[in-house]
Amino acid sequence: MNAPERVLTTINHEEPDKVPAWESAFTNYTITKHYGVDPTKQGYKQSHELYRRIGIDICATASSLFPRKPIKGGKGFIDEYGRIMQFEYYEKDGTQIMGYIGGNFKNFEDYESWEQPDPHLSTRLKSFKLGRKIQEEMNNEIFSVPSTGALMECTWEGFGLETFSRILGKPKQAKKIFDDRGKFTLELVKILAENDAQLIILWDDYGFKNGLFMSPRLYRKYIFPWLKKICDAAHKRNCKILLHSDGDLMEIFEDIVKCGVDVINPLEPTTANPDYDIFKLNENYGDQITFCGNLSPMMLATGKISEIENYAKKLIRELAPGGGYIFSSGHSINPAVTVDRFEAMQNVRRKYGKYPIEIPQ
C-alpha cells in the first residue's frame, strides 16, 4: 500500500499493510541531520523528505496561520488570527522553534478593526496543491495533508487568555468571534475537500494538562455546533477530519466523537487526569474514532530505552488490531528527544507494526 491508502484504510477501521505514523511537529535538528536532511533549508520538500526517510506517512501543509505583520527586528510576526509568534532557538543544536508569546487584540473593538482571514485566499489552495505535487513526485510514499487553525486555539490566542476570559463574560461578543472562526474554517474545509483533499487537520487545542480552557457548557454552545458542521461538510465530500487537541479532554471527549471527528491526536499521556487514558478511551470509543499518538515526549527525552520499547509495543498490540490507530508521540518531536530514543520508538513500529499484529506480552 502507499501512504494515503494506508492512512485512509486505518481511519476506516480496516487493517492496512502496516500501522501508519504521524508527528504533528518535528522541531529537532539533531534527528533531522541524522536522517541526512538539512534542517536549515525550509519548505515542504524538506519536511516531506524527512518524513519519507523516517517512514512517517502523514505530512502536513499549511492552509492558514499565515504571517500578517512582522515583529520589529525580524524576531517573529503577528499571524492572520492576531497571534504574536516569535522565533526561539534550542541551545544544544540550534533548533528553531516558533513559539506563541501573546495576543495582539487588547479588547473586542481591537478585534473588530482587524481584517478577518479570507478562506478564498489563493495561497491556501496553492499550498495544498504544492504538497500534493510533492507527494506524487515521491510516488505517494508520504500523504501530504492540508491543515488549518480552527475554532478555539486561534480564538483565545489572538487575545491572550486573560483578555479572552473577559470576552467570555460578554456572550454577544464571544458568539461573534467564535462564529467568525467557524464560518472561516467551514468554508476553507469545503474548498479543500472540493479540490480532492481526503484528510484535513484541524489545529485546535481545547485544553491543557489540568483541564479545559473553558467550561464544557461553553464548548457545547460555541464550538461543537461548528465542529459538527465542519465534519459533516468534509464527509459529504469524501474527506476525513483529524483533530489535533492537546490537554485533558475527558469532559468533552464524547462530544468530540459525536461531532464526527475521524481521528483524534495526540492523547497526551502526561495530563493530571489518570482517567484520560488512551486504553480506557479505546474500550469505550475505539469503534467510533481513530486514535493517534500517546507515546510520551518526556519518555522520549529522558526515559529508558526499554520503557520506550515496551510502551510502543503496548500501543501497537492493544490499539492497532482491526485498524483505528496511527502511531505517534503524545505531542511532537521536540529538541530534547534524543536520537537513540527516537530510533527505539521507530524501530518498534518497523518491526512489530506489520499486519497481522503479533506482539508477545
Secondary structure per residue as TSV (DSSP state, phi and psi in degrees):
chain	resnum	aa	ss	phi	psi
A	1	M	-	360.0	149.3
A	2	N	-	-88.4	175.6
A	3	A	H	-63.4	-46.7
A	4	P	H	-59.9	-43.1
A	5	E	H	-61.2	-42.7
A	6	R	H	-62.1	-46.9
A	7	V	H	-66.6	-47.5
A	8	L	H	-68.6	-34.7
A	9	T	H	-61.9	-44.1
A	10	T	H	-61.9	-45.5
A	11	I	H	-62.5	-30.6
A	12	N	T	-81.1	8.4
A	13	H	T	58.2	47.0
A	14	E	-	-127.0	158.6
A	15	E	-	-87.3	121.8
A	16	P	-	-84.8	-160.0
A	17	D	S	-76.4	-34.2
A	18	K	B	-154.9	165.2
A	19	V	-	-68.4	124.2
A	20	P	-	-75.2	167.1
A	21	A	B	-138.0	156.0
A	22	W	-	-152.4	156.1
A	23	E	-	-136.4	127.6
A	24	S	S	-69.2	-26.0
A	25	A	-	-153.0	147.5
A	26	F	B	-134.5	86.6
A	27	T	-	-111.2	77.2
A	28	N	-	-152.9	97.9
A	29	Y	H	-66.0	-32.7
A	30	T	H	-63.7	-47.0
A	31	I	H	-70.3	-36.9
A	32	T	H	-58.6	-45.2
A	33	K	H	-65.7	-35.4
A	34	H	H	-56.8	-31.8
A	35	Y	T	-94.8	12.8
A	36	G	T	74.9	23.0
A	37	V	-	-111.3	134.5
A	38	D	-	-77.3	111.4
A	39	P	T	-72.2	-16.1
A	40	T	T	-80.6	-13.5
A	41	K	S	-91.8	114.2
A	42	Q	-	-91.6	155.2
A	43	G	S	135.2	165.0
A	44	Y	H	-66.1	-33.1
A	45	K	H	-61.4	-39.3
A	46	Q	H	-67.9	-49.3
A	47	S	H	-65.0	-41.3
A	48	H	H	-67.9	-37.7
A	49	E	H	-67.1	-39.8
A	50	L	H	-59.7	-49.7
A	51	Y	H	-63.8	-37.2
A	52	R	H	-61.7	-43.3
A	53	R	H	-67.6	-36.6
A	54	I	H	-72.8	-34.5
A	55	G	T	100.6	22.1
A	56	I	-	-87.1	128.6
A	57	D	-	-79.6	-47.2
A	58	I	E	-93.2	131.5
A	59	C	E	-131.5	125.0
A	60	A	E	-88.0	145.2
A	61	T	E	-116.8	161.2
A	62	A	E	-100.5	128.5
A	63	S	S	-113.2	1.1
A	64	S	S	-157.4	-163.5
A	65	L	-	66.7	24.0
A	66	F	-	-74.0	148.1
A	67	P	E	-62.4	142.0
A	68	R	E	-114.4	-45.8
A	69	K	E	-136.6	134.2
A	70	P	E	-75.2	149.9
A	71	I	-	-86.5	141.1
A	72	K	T	-55.4	137.4
A	73	G	T	90.2	2.0
A	74	G	S	68.4	22.5
A	75	K	S	-87.1	-5.8
A	76	G	E	168.5	-154.5
A	77	F	E	-162.2	165.7
A	78	I	E	-100.0	125.8
A	79	D	E	-87.1	-179.4
A	80	E	T	-68.6	-13.7
A	81	Y	T	-94.0	0.1
A	82	G	S	87.2	13.8
A	83	R	E	-86.6	134.8
A	84	I	E	-91.1	116.9
A	85	M	E	-115.2	138.4
A	86	Q	E	-131.8	140.5
A	87	F	E	-76.4	133.0
A	88	E	E	-129.8	162.4
A	89	Y	E	-134.8	135.6
A	90	Y	-	-81.1	125.6
A	91	E	T	-59.2	-41.2
A	92	K	T	-66.3	-39.4
A	93	D	T	-132.4	6.3
A	94	G	-	77.5	13.7
A	95	T	-	-56.1	128.4
A	96	Q	E	-84.8	131.5
A	97	I	E	-126.0	134.6
A	98	M	E	-94.6	114.4
A	99	G	E	-115.9	142.2
A	100	Y	E	-79.3	130.1
A	101	I	E	-123.2	-4.3
A	102	G	E	160.2	174.3
A	103	G	E	-101.7	146.7
A	104	N	S	-83.1	-24.2
A	105	F	-	-88.6	127.5
A	106	K	S	-91.2	-18.7
A	107	N	S	-165.9	-180.0
A	108	F	H	-65.0	-37.4
A	109	E	H	-63.5	-38.2
A	110	D	H	-58.8	-44.9
A	111	Y	H	-62.9	-43.9
A	112	E	H	-62.4	-28.7
A	113	S	T	-81.5	-8.4
A	114	W	S	-82.0	135.3
A	115	E	-	-70.4	119.9
A	116	Q	-	-69.5	147.1
A	117	P	-	-58.9	142.4
A	118	D	-	-102.4	115.8
A	119	P	T	-64.1	-19.9
A	120	H	T	-90.1	3.5
A	121	L	-	-53.6	125.7
A	122	S	H	-61.7	-27.5
A	123	T	H	-61.2	-29.3
A	124	R	H	-65.3	-48.2
A	125	L	H	-72.4	-36.2
A	126	K	H	-61.6	-38.9
A	127	S	H	-61.2	-46.8
A	128	F	H	-61.5	-44.8
A	129	K	H	-67.3	-33.2
A	130	L	H	-64.1	-44.7
A	131	G	H	-60.5	-42.0
A	132	R	H	-63.4	-38.6
A	133	K	H	-62.7	-44.2
A	134	I	H	-63.7	-40.5
A	135	Q	H	-56.2	-46.1
A	136	E	H	-67.2	-37.9
A	137	E	H	-64.3	-27.5
A	138	M	T	-94.4	19.9
A	139	N	T	55.8	35.3
A	140	N	T	59.8	26.7
A	141	E	S	-73.5	-16.0
A	142	I	S	-128.0	159.7
A	143	F	E	-114.3	104.3
A	144	S	E	-83.2	119.7
A	145	V	E	-123.5	128.3
A	146	P	E	-72.1	150.9
A	147	S	E	-137.2	156.3
A	148	T	E	-149.9	149.6
A	149	G	E	-62.5	157.2
A	150	A	-	-129.7	-112.1
A	151	L	S	-105.4	-46.5
A	152	M	S	-97.3	-54.8
A	153	E	H	-58.9	-50.3
A	154	C	H	-66.6	-27.5
A	155	T	H	-68.4	-56.7
A	156	W	H	-70.9	-31.8
A	157	E	H	-69.8	-25.1
A	158	G	H	-66.4	-25.0
A	159	F	H	-104.2	-27.8
A	160	G	-	88.9	151.0
A	161	L	H	-65.0	-36.5
A	162	E	H	-67.2	-49.2
A	163	T	H	-65.4	-40.7
A	164	F	H	-59.9	-40.0
A	165	S	H	-61.8	-36.1
A	166	R	H	-69.6	-36.1
A	167	I	H	-60.4	-39.1
A	168	L	H	-61.3	-22.7
A	169	G	T	-78.1	-1.9
A	170	K	S	-124.1	87.2
A	171	P	H	-52.9	-38.1
A	172	K	H	-64.5	-41.4
A	173	Q	H	-67.1	-44.7
A	174	A	H	-60.6	-45.4
A	175	K	H	-62.4	-42.0
A	176	K	H	-59.3	-44.1
A	177	I	H	-68.3	-47.4
A	178	F	H	-64.7	-35.6
A	179	D	H	-66.9	-36.4
A	180	D	H	-59.0	-47.0
A	181	R	H	-65.8	-40.1
A	182	G	H	-65.4	-45.7
A	183	K	H	-61.9	-43.1
A	184	F	H	-62.5	-49.9
A	185	T	H	-65.6	-41.0
A	186	L	H	-61.2	-46.3
A	187	E	H	-65.7	-40.6
A	188	L	H	-66.1	-40.5
A	189	V	H	-61.3	-41.8
A	190	K	H	-60.4	-45.2
A	191	I	H	-61.1	-47.1
A	192	L	H	-65.2	-44.2
A	193	A	H	-66.2	-37.1
A	194	E	H	-68.6	-16.1
A	195	N	T	-104.8	27.3
A	196	D	T	77.5	23.2
A	197	A	-	-70.2	125.6
A	198	Q	S	-97.0	-14.7
A	199	L	E	-150.9	136.9
A	200	I	E	-129.5	135.3
A	201	I	E	-96.6	130.7
A	202	L	E	-105.2	117.9
A	203	W	E	-84.3	114.1
A	204	D	-	-162.0	72.0
A	205	D	-	-60.0	125.9
A	206	Y	-	-100.8	-13.1
A	207	G	E	-156.4	-174.9
A	208	F	E	-131.3	-173.4
A	209	K	T	-64.8	-22.3
A	210	N	T	-102.2	2.8
A	211	G	E	147.7	-159.1
A	212	L	E	-92.1	158.9
A	213	F	S	-74.3	-25.4
A	214	M	S	-147.5	174.4
A	215	S	-	-68.5	151.9
A	216	P	H	-53.3	-35.1
A	217	R	H	-58.9	-40.2
A	218	L	H	-74.4	-32.8
A	219	Y	I	-61.6	-42.8
A	220	R	I	-69.1	-26.1
A	221	K	I	-82.4	-45.0
A	222	Y	I	-105.3	-33.3
A	223	I	I	-97.4	-54.3
A	224	F	H	-69.0	-30.6
A	225	P	H	-59.3	-38.5
A	226	W	H	-72.7	-41.1
A	227	L	H	-60.8	-39.3
A	228	K	H	-62.9	-44.2
A	229	K	H	-61.6	-40.3
A	230	I	H	-64.6	-46.7
A	231	C	H	-64.2	-42.6
A	232	D	H	-61.5	-42.6
A	233	A	H	-64.9	-40.7
A	234	A	H	-64.7	-47.9
A	235	H	H	-63.1	-35.6
A	236	K	H	-61.1	-26.7
A	237	R	T	-106.4	21.5
A	238	N	T	60.7	43.3
A	239	C	-	-128.3	145.4
A	240	K	E	-102.8	159.2
A	241	I	E	-119.7	126.7
A	242	L	E	-108.4	119.9
A	243	L	E	-101.0	119.8
A	244	H	E	-98.6	111.6
A	245	S	-	-140.2	116.7
A	246	D	-	-72.5	170.7
A	247	G	S	93.8	178.5
A	248	D	-	-84.5	107.9
A	249	L	-	-105.5	15.7
A	250	M	G	-55.4	-42.1
A	251	E	G	-68.2	-20.5
A	252	I	G	-122.9	11.0
A	253	F	H	-61.8	-43.7
A	254	E	H	-63.9	-34.0
A	255	D	H	-62.2	-42.8
A	256	I	H	-60.7	-44.5
A	257	V	H	-61.7	-45.5
A	258	K	H	-66.0	-26.0
A	259	C	H	-68.3	-20.4
A	260	G	T	102.8	12.4
A	261	V	-	-58.8	133.5
A	262	D	S	-88.3	-36.4
A	263	V	E	-135.1	136.0
A	264	I	E	-117.7	134.3
A	265	N	E	-142.9	145.3
A	266	P	-	-107.4	6.6
A	267	L	-	52.1	63.4
A	268	E	-	-55.3	127.1
A	269	P	T	-86.8	-0.6
A	270	T	T	-114.2	22.1
A	271	T	S	-72.7	168.1
A	272	A	S	-79.4	-6.7
A	273	N	-	-99.9	108.9
A	274	P	T	-65.7	-19.1
A	275	D	T	-79.9	-16.2
A	276	Y	-	-82.2	77.1
A	277	D	-	-123.6	125.5
A	278	I	H	-60.8	-32.9
A	279	F	H	-74.1	-38.4
A	280	K	H	-67.8	-42.1
A	281	L	H	-62.2	-37.9
A	282	N	H	-63.4	-35.6
A	283	E	H	-62.3	-35.8
A	284	N	H	-92.1	-31.4
A	285	Y	H	-128.4	4.7
A	286	G	T	-59.8	-23.5
A	287	D	T	-91.2	-1.3
A	288	Q	T	-114.4	-18.0
A	289	I	S	-150.2	151.1
A	290	T	E	-93.6	132.5
A	291	F	E	-94.4	143.3
A	292	C	E	-140.5	113.5
A	293	G	-	124.1	-152.0
A	294	N	-	96.2	-5.3
A	295	L	B	-84.7	116.0
A	296	S	-	-57.8	125.5
A	297	P	H	-61.8	-29.7
A	298	M	H	-65.2	-41.0
A	299	M	H	-64.6	-37.5
A	300	L	H	-70.7	-19.0
A	301	A	H	-93.6	-35.7
A	302	T	H	-134.3	-6.1
A	303	G	S	-76.3	169.4
A	304	K	-	-75.5	146.9
A	305	I	H	-56.7	-41.7
A	306	S	H	-62.8	-36.6
A	307	E	H	-63.7	-44.8
A	308	I	H	-62.3	-46.8
A	309	E	H	-62.5	-44.4
A	310	N	H	-65.8	-40.8
A	311	Y	H	-71.8	-39.3
A	312	A	H	-61.6	-41.3
A	313	K	H	-62.5	-41.0
A	314	K	H	-63.0	-42.9
A	315	L	H	-58.7	-47.6
A	316	I	H	-70.3	-42.8
A	317	R	H	-63.0	-41.9
A	318	E	H	-92.8	-24.4
A	319	L	H	-108.7	-26.5
A	320	A	S	-81.3	-31.6
A	321	P	T	-55.6	131.4
A	322	G	T	85.1	1.9
A	323	G	S	83.6	-174.2
A	324	G	-	87.7	13.2
A	325	Y	E	-140.6	132.2
A	326	I	E	-116.1	124.7
A	327	F	B	-73.3	132.8
A	328	S	-	-170.0	164.0
A	329	S	B	-69.5	171.3
A	330	G	S	-85.8	17.0
A	331	H	S	-168.6	-72.2
A	332	S	-	-168.1	174.3
A	333	I	B	-97.8	97.7
A	334	N	-	-91.0	174.4
A	335	P	T	-63.1	-20.3
A	336	A	T	-82.1	-11.7
A	337	V	-	-71.6	126.6
A	338	T	-	-87.4	155.4
A	339	V	H	-60.3	-45.5
A	340	D	H	-65.0	-37.2
A	341	R	H	-72.4	-39.5
A	342	F	H	-62.4	-42.8
A	343	E	H	-65.9	-35.4
A	344	A	H	-61.1	-43.5
A	345	M	H	-60.3	-50.6
A	346	Q	H	-68.7	-35.1
A	347	N	H	-67.0	-31.2
A	348	V	H	-63.9	-45.8
A	349	R	H	-62.4	-42.2
A	350	R	H	-64.2	-37.8
A	351	K	H	-83.6	-42.2
A	352	Y	H	-108.7	-3.9
A	353	G	-	-86.5	9.4
A	354	K	B	-86.8	141.2
A	355	Y	S	-87.1	144.2
A	356	P	S	-71.1	145.6
A	357	I	-	-72.4	123.2
A	358	E	-	-138.2	89.6
A	359	I	-	-121.1	120.4
A	360	P	-	-67.8	150.1
A	361	Q	-	-65.5	360.0
